[in-house]
Amino acid sequence: MRFFGVFAVWVGLSMQASASELRVAVDIAPIHSIVAQVAGDKVRLDLIVPVNASPHDYAMRPSEAYTLSKADVVIWVGEGLTPWLEGPIEKLAPTARHIELLGLPETQVLQFREGAGFGKHSHGEHMPEEEHDDHETHEEEGHEEGHEGEHADNHDDHAEGDPHVWLDPQNAIAWAYVIADALGAEDPQNSVTYDANAKAFAQRITDVSDEIMQQLEPVKDLSFIVFHDAFHNFEQRFGVEAVGAISDSDAVPPSPKRIALVRDLVAAENVHCVLAGPLPNKGLVHAVASDVPIVEVDEAGAGFDLGPDLYESLLRSIATALTACLTK
């Protein structure tokens, strides 16, 4: 009887702790990884879009909708990546704190490049500089005093541009501080831990970025193309930009005219390789660049184990794939 009494008390306390646990829902695996490093073991972290699914047109399962409905904080890239998710967030988690990363002033957003060829070392246009806060300024001038949730429910209906913003590690560093602020506002007793984790993450990704920059230095002048324009943020950050793309979108086959243009580009620019996500049709790439090696790396982290190490692994895998391909 004493055992059952103690057991009942334990169950009651466990249920109470579970009920008070901060729950955070995120859209894709790279964002999950960043949040996991900031949150540590202080929150329940749920992923909406499975690692191996396309975020662009995913259909949520009932279990994922339920997860979203229980969230205290929802963190997602934005409508540009998952246009189908805005409605469910508003309907299923109306009282949760919403953070749309594409709408944050800290996020550096590149415009999509146009046409089959981008031009040697072309540079995408950033959004106006006044729309961005420097990460170091954020830390030095405001972060230590807290922002009292000023980033909460930040949504910019006019945010446009390339939504693959997590592939710029400077964005991830900026987000870590925003995430720490948001979690701390919801869970003040662990705010110091979140702040410390964000700073540790920022230092780690800064170190990783420096290593990648050194790794890619020998191949900066070598040319490659992409299957579709998903890696621009990574390319521009590390100075190894593609000279063209086979397709504007991975879901839209290129026209015969575009195929011809890319073939000419491959020859004119002495293209060494094709960087692509998992390809549904490798024959299309071979038709455009028959003698050029293909390197497959999923920009959303497919193939990696979900968790705090995924983001760093993703960045390193892109750098390693490009280095190996361009030096063949």
Secondary structure, 3 states (H helix, E strand, C coil): CHHHHHHHHHHHHHHHHHHHCEEEEECCHHHHHHHHHHHCCCEEEEECCCCCCCCCCCCCCHHHHHHHHCCCEEEECCCCCCCCCHHHHHHHCCCCEEEEHHHCCCCCCECCCCCCECCCCCCCCECCHHHCCCHHHHHHHHHHHCCCCCCCCECCCCCCCCCCHHHCHHHHHHHHHHHHHHHHHHCHHHHHHHHHHHHHHHHHHHHHHHHHHHHHHHHCCCCEEEEECCCHHHHHHHCCCCCEEEECECCECCCHHHHHHHHHHHHHCCCCEEEECCCCCHHHHHHHCCCCCEEECCCCCCCCCCCCCHHHHHHHHHHHHHHHHHCC
